[in-house]
Amino acid sequence: MPSKGVKFFTYVAVNGVEIEFTVPKQSVKRSNQHEFTSDHLEVESSRLGAFKVTGRFEFIVRRDGRELTKQWVDVNSLTGKLEKGTMLNMDQTPSIFVEDLIVAYGFYDAGPGLAQLPKQHLCYVTVTRSYESWMRDVIPPNDDKSNRPFHRMVLPSAHDIGMNTMETSLSLLKNAGTGIIKEVLGRSLPNVFDIFNKIGDGAINRIAPDIIRALAVTQKDNLDTILKLGARYFEFRPAKCHRQMQRVSPLEDTWYFQHGAIPGMPYKQLLTGVVRFLQDHSDEIIVVHNRWDGVPGDCPRPNDDELREVLNDVLRDKDIQVGNQDDMMGKSIRDLRNEKKRLIVVQNVNQVSNYDDAANATLTGDSMVAKLNDMAQNPPQGHPITLLQCQATSTNIRDVVIASVLDVDVSTSPILATKPVCDGKILPLLRGDTGKRLMRDGGLGVVLNDFFDGATADVAINLCRDRLG
């Protein structure tokens, strides 16, 4: 009989919490602590009753029997499409604050499985305590651990933090003509020329926002939520908008995060949010790393004075000092706190990463696992920063890009399609011996991920505990 599957992934880090997943006449409950679990249910037409084809998939988070949240979608068992619900797109799935917990979750709306994309819908749910003060809890100010070097810490990180909204990109596209869009998007995002070659010019303006949403948006929570989830390290690529698009843009001509030539969060907005958070959390330390990987030459870059001007403007009348790379590498956690250097800003630091174009161009994560295991056999040394990246880059796979944007629902994100699958393989690896070997030597450790969540934070924080001793 016709059916549509839903594969779901869980991570729970709080005693007394249980997550129940249900479809008509079937359910699964999970409460395993600090374990990554995956299960599967089918919305089967044979279980829906006479003349019914739509069934509900839902998850309920409970704590000591009390319902904390319920999220759901109605799934058509014949077509596989979503009809109604609270998880129809990414904009509907921000992390939920309830009691002292954060529920981070997401839902991938799967098509028929073209280009080896998942043909089952995917749902992930992580439940952790709020980690807004995790440095205070792990390294209390008067504890001996605060005398450890700061560079021995491991920091959770939201990959491409600037791409957590479509607001800037939509404004940039507002007055752009077809020619500009083809030139800028075509050269900025992998395989987009192939998409433009399959549609007429009349459709380009209409589909451009869907291309950006599918291929460039890597976060779905606001900055304050991501900080409260535990992120303490942010790579940022500040530059002005592509000159061709800025000429017809209503946007202020200032510094934005640039994903290729796709603009996201303004640099000043990032710093303002980070400084506000640090004012409210007196024992936390945050690193901002400015780099310009992949930023085209048509996006002007700021010089040191211009970057400093933005920072000074944000810090005016604030009781926070700025640390540099020497502070990051040479001072203890206690020194940085005492000197109020709780915002560290560095630039183009020599770093090492497990990222590899070929290995990360995956839908399964298996090649990333192999790369990490191989890297752990001879852990890198001598780098100020070691990045452990969890996210795949399926947008480098031509057929995946075309299928995601043209052949499936245009709101479908191939980045989201790989998120829970890769997390279920990469995060346990980093939490175990592989991660500990990679963090044995070297400088500051960073664990990055798309669609930042509590499981990523929990793994990084526990690596930090282990590394500090």
ZIPEKA-V925945 format. One record per residue. N is the residue number from 1. RES is the residue in three letters. D_CENTER is the distance of its C-alpha to the mean C-alpha in whole Angstrom. Layout:
n: (N | N)
res: (RES | RES)
d_center: (D_CENTER | D_CENTER)
//
This chain:
n: (1 | 2 | 3 | 4 | 5 | 6 | 7 | 8 | 9 | 10 | 11 | 12 | 13 | 14 | 15 | 16 | 17 | 18 | 19 | 20 | 21 | 22 | 23 | 24 | 25 | 26 | 27 | 28 | 29 | 30 | 31 | 32 | 33 | 34 | 35 | 36 | 37 | 38 | 39 | 40 | 41 | 42 | 43 | 44 | 45 | 46 | 47 | 48 | 49 | 50 | 51 | 52 | 53 | 54 | 55 | 56 | 57 | 58 | 59 | 60 | 61 | 62 | 63 | 64 | 65 | 66 | 67 | 68 | 69 | 70 | 71 | 72 | 73 | 74 | 75 | 76 | 77 | 78 | 79 | 80 | 81 | 82 | 83 | 84 | 85 | 86 | 87 | 88 | 89 | 90 | 91 | 92 | 93 | 94 | 95 | 96 | 97 | 98 | 99 | 100 | 101 | 102 | 103 | 104 | 105 | 106 | 107 | 108 | 109 | 110 | 111 | 112 | 113 | 114 | 115 | 116 | 117 | 118 | 119 | 120 | 121 | 122 | 123 | 124 | 125 | 126 | 127 | 128 | 129 | 130 | 131 | 132 | 133 | 134 | 135 | 136 | 137 | 138 | 139 | 140 | 141 | 142 | 143 | 144 | 145 | 146 | 147 | 148 | 149 | 150 | 151 | 152 | 153 | 154 | 155 | 156 | 157 | 158 | 159 | 160 | 161 | 162 | 163 | 164 | 165 | 166 | 167 | 168 | 169 | 170 | 171 | 172 | 173 | 174 | 175 | 176 | 177 | 178 | 179 | 180 | 181 | 182 | 183 | 184 | 185 | 186 | 187 | 188 | 189 | 190 | 191 | 192 | 193 | 194 | 195 | 196 | 197 | 198 | 199 | 200 | 201 | 202 | 203 | 204 | 205 | 206 | 207 | 208 | 209 | 210 | 211 | 212 | 213 | 214 | 215 | 216 | 217 | 218 | 219 | 220 | 221 | 222 | 223 | 224 | 225 | 226 | 227 | 228 | 229 | 230 | 231 | 232 | 233 | 234 | 235 | 236 | 237 | 238 | 239 | 240 | 241 | 242 | 243 | 244 | 245 | 246 | 247 | 248 | 249 | 250 | 251 | 252 | 253 | 254 | 255 | 256 | 257 | 258 | 259 | 260 | 261 | 262 | 263 | 264 | 265 | 266 | 267 | 268 | 269 | 270 | 271 | 272 | 273 | 274 | 275 | 276 | 277 | 278 | 279 | 280 | 281 | 282 | 283 | 284 | 285 | 286 | 287 | 288 | 289 | 290 | 291 | 292 | 293 | 294 | 295 | 296 | 297 | 298 | 299 | 300 | 301 | 302 | 303 | 304 | 305 | 306 | 307 | 308 | 309 | 310 | 311 | 312 | 313 | 314 | 315 | 316 | 317 | 318 | 319 | 320 | 321 | 322 | 323 | 324 | 325 | 326 | 327 | 328 | 329 | 330 | 331 | 332 | 333 | 334 | 335 | 336 | 337 | 338 | 339 | 340 | 341 | 342 | 343 | 344 | 345 | 346 | 347 | 348 | 349 | 350 | 351 | 352 | 353 | 354 | 355 | 356 | 357 | 358 | 359 | 360 | 361 | 362 | 363 | 364 | 365 | 366 | 367 | 368 | 369 | 370 | 371 | 372 | 373 | 374 | 375 | 376 | 377 | 378 | 379 | 380 | 381 | 382 | 383 | 384 | 385 | 386 | 387 | 388 | 389 | 390 | 391 | 392 | 393 | 394 | 395 | 396 | 397 | 398 | 399 | 400 | 401 | 402 | 403 | 404 | 405 | 406 | 407 | 408 | 409 | 410 | 411 | 412 | 413 | 414 | 415 | 416 | 417 | 418 | 419 | 420 | 421 | 422 | 423 | 424 | 425 | 426 | 427 | 428 | 429 | 430 | 431 | 432 | 433 | 434 | 435 | 436 | 437 | 438 | 439 | 440 | 441 | 442 | 443 | 444 | 445 | 446 | 447 | 448 | 449 | 450 | 451 | 452 | 453 | 454 | 455 | 456 | 457 | 458 | 459 | 460 | 461 | 462 | 463 | 464 | 465 | 466 | 467 | 468 | 469)
res: (MET | PRO | SER | LYS | GLY | VAL | LYS | PHE | PHE | THR | TYR | VAL | ALA | VAL | ASN | GLY | VAL | GLU | ILE | GLU | PHE | THR | VAL | PRO | LYS | GLN | SER | VAL | LYS | ARG | SER | ASN | GLN | HIS | GLU | PHE | THR | SER | ASP | HIS | LEU | GLU | VAL | GLU | SER | SER | ARG | LEU | GLY | ALA | PHE | LYS | VAL | THR | GLY | ARG | PHE | GLU | PHE | ILE | VAL | ARG | ARG | ASP | GLY | ARG | GLU | LEU | THR | LYS | GLN | TRP | VAL | ASP | VAL | ASN | SER | LEU | THR | GLY | LYS | LEU | GLU | LYS | GLY | THR | MET | LEU | ASN | MET | ASP | GLN | THR | PRO | SER | ILE | PHE | VAL | GLU | ASP | LEU | ILE | VAL | ALA | TYR | GLY | PHE | TYR | ASP | ALA | GLY | PRO | GLY | LEU | ALA | GLN | LEU | PRO | LYS | GLN | HIS | LEU | CYS | TYR | VAL | THR | VAL | THR | ARG | SER | TYR | GLU | SER | TRP | MET | ARG | ASP | VAL | ILE | PRO | PRO | ASN | ASP | ASP | LYS | SER | ASN | ARG | PRO | PHE | HIS | ARG | MET | VAL | LEU | PRO | SER | ALA | HIS | ASP | ILE | GLY | MET | ASN | THR | MET | GLU | THR | SER | LEU | SER | LEU | LEU | LYS | ASN | ALA | GLY | THR | GLY | ILE | ILE | LYS | GLU | VAL | LEU | GLY | ARG | SER | LEU | PRO | ASN | VAL | PHE | ASP | ILE | PHE | ASN | LYS | ILE | GLY | ASP | GLY | ALA | ILE | ASN | ARG | ILE | ALA | PRO | ASP | ILE | ILE | ARG | ALA | LEU | ALA | VAL | THR | GLN | LYS | ASP | ASN | LEU | ASP | THR | ILE | LEU | LYS | LEU | GLY | ALA | ARG | TYR | PHE | GLU | PHE | ARG | PRO | ALA | LYS | CYS | HIS | ARG | GLN | MET | GLN | ARG | VAL | SER | PRO | LEU | GLU | ASP | THR | TRP | TYR | PHE | GLN | HIS | GLY | ALA | ILE | PRO | GLY | MET | PRO | TYR | LYS | GLN | LEU | LEU | THR | GLY | VAL | VAL | ARG | PHE | LEU | GLN | ASP | HIS | SER | ASP | GLU | ILE | ILE | VAL | VAL | HIS | ASN | ARG | TRP | ASP | GLY | VAL | PRO | GLY | ASP | CYS | PRO | ARG | PRO | ASN | ASP | ASP | GLU | LEU | ARG | GLU | VAL | LEU | ASN | ASP | VAL | LEU | ARG | ASP | LYS | ASP | ILE | GLN | VAL | GLY | ASN | GLN | ASP | ASP | MET | MET | GLY | LYS | SER | ILE | ARG | ASP | LEU | ARG | ASN | GLU | LYS | LYS | ARG | LEU | ILE | VAL | VAL | GLN | ASN | VAL | ASN | GLN | VAL | SER | ASN | TYR | ASP | ASP | ALA | ALA | ASN | ALA | THR | LEU | THR | GLY | ASP | SER | MET | VAL | ALA | LYS | LEU | ASN | ASP | MET | ALA | GLN | ASN | PRO | PRO | GLN | GLY | HIS | PRO | ILE | THR | LEU | LEU | GLN | CYS | GLN | ALA | THR | SER | THR | ASN | ILE | ARG | ASP | VAL | VAL | ILE | ALA | SER | VAL | LEU | ASP | VAL | ASP | VAL | SER | THR | SER | PRO | ILE | LEU | ALA | THR | LYS | PRO | VAL | CYS | ASP | GLY | LYS | ILE | LEU | PRO | LEU | LEU | ARG | GLY | ASP | THR | GLY | LYS | ARG | LEU | MET | ARG | ASP | GLY | GLY | LEU | GLY | VAL | VAL | LEU | ASN | ASP | PHE | PHE | ASP | GLY | ALA | THR | ALA | ASP | VAL | ALA | ILE | ASN | LEU | CYS | ARG | ASP | ARG | LEU | GLY)
d_center: (37 | 34 | 31 | 27 | 25 | 22 | 20 | 18 | 16 | 17 | 16 | 18 | 19 | 22 | 26 | 27 | 24 | 24 | 22 | 25 | 24 | 27 | 28 | 32 | 34 | 31 | 29 | 27 | 26 | 24 | 24 | 24 | 23 | 20 | 20 | 18 | 20 | 20 | 23 | 24 | 26 | 28 | 29 | 32 | 35 | 38 | 36 | 36 | 40 | 42 | 41 | 38 | 35 | 32 | 30 | 28 | 25 | 23 | 22 | 23 | 22 | 25 | 26 | 30 | 31 | 29 | 27 | 24 | 22 | 23 | 21 | 22 | 23 | 26 | 26 | 29 | 31 | 32 | 30 | 27 | 25 | 24 | 27 | 26 | 23 | 21 | 18 | 19 | 16 | 12 | 14 | 16 | 13 | 12 | 12 | 16 | 18 | 21 | 24 | 22 | 19 | 16 | 15 | 11 | 12 | 11 | 14 | 14 | 18 | 19 | 22 | 25 | 24 | 24 | 23 | 22 | 20 | 20 | 23 | 22 | 19 | 16 | 15 | 13 | 14 | 14 | 16 | 16 | 18 | 17 | 16 | 17 | 20 | 19 | 21 | 24 | 24 | 23 | 25 | 28 | 30 | 33 | 32 | 33 | 29 | 29 | 31 | 29 | 27 | 24 | 23 | 23 | 20 | 17 | 14 | 11 | 8 | 5 | 5 | 7 | 7 | 10 | 9 | 8 | 12 | 15 | 17 | 18 | 18 | 20 | 23 | 23 | 24 | 26 | 29 | 28 | 31 | 30 | 31 | 29 | 26 | 27 | 28 | 24 | 22 | 24 | 24 | 20 | 18 | 19 | 22 | 22 | 26 | 26 | 25 | 27 | 30 | 30 | 30 | 33 | 32 | 33 | 30 | 27 | 27 | 26 | 24 | 22 | 19 | 19 | 18 | 16 | 14 | 14 | 13 | 11 | 9 | 5 | 4 | 8 | 9 | 11 | 11 | 14 | 12 | 9 | 12 | 14 | 11 | 12 | 10 | 13 | 12 | 11 | 12 | 14 | 16 | 18 | 21 | 23 | 23 | 24 | 28 | 29 | 27 | 27 | 31 | 31 | 28 | 28 | 25 | 26 | 27 | 24 | 21 | 18 | 15 | 16 | 14 | 17 | 19 | 17 | 17 | 14 | 14 | 18 | 18 | 20 | 18 | 15 | 18 | 20 | 17 | 17 | 21 | 21 | 19 | 21 | 24 | 24 | 23 | 25 | 24 | 21 | 20 | 17 | 17 | 16 | 16 | 18 | 18 | 19 | 18 | 18 | 20 | 23 | 26 | 27 | 24 | 26 | 24 | 26 | 28 | 28 | 30 | 28 | 25 | 27 | 29 | 25 | 25 | 28 | 28 | 25 | 27 | 30 | 32 | 29 | 30 | 27 | 28 | 26 | 26 | 25 | 25 | 28 | 27 | 24 | 26 | 29 | 29 | 29 | 26 | 30 | 31 | 28 | 28 | 32 | 31 | 29 | 26 | 23 | 21 | 21 | 21 | 21 | 21 | 21 | 22 | 23 | 20 | 20 | 17 | 17 | 15 | 18 | 18 | 20 | 19 | 15 | 17 | 17 | 16 | 17 | 16 | 19 | 20 | 17 | 19 | 22 | 21 | 19 | 23 | 25 | 23 | 24 | 27 | 28 | 25 | 25 | 27 | 27 | 24 | 23 | 19 | 18 | 14 | 13 | 10 | 9 | 8 | 11 | 12 | 14 | 15 | 17 | 19 | 22 | 23 | 19 | 19 | 22 | 22 | 19 | 20 | 24 | 25 | 22 | 21 | 20 | 17 | 16 | 13 | 13 | 9 | 9 | 13 | 12 | 9 | 11 | 14 | 12 | 11 | 15 | 16 | 14 | 14 | 17 | 18 | 17 | 18 | 22 | 24 | 22 | 19 | 22 | 24 | 22 | 21 | 25 | 26 | 24 | 23 | 20 | 17 | 13 | 11 | 8 | 5 | 2 | 3 | 4 | 7 | 11 | 12 | 9 | 11 | 14 | 15 | 14 | 16 | 19 | 19 | 20 | 23 | 24 | 24 | 26 | 28)
//
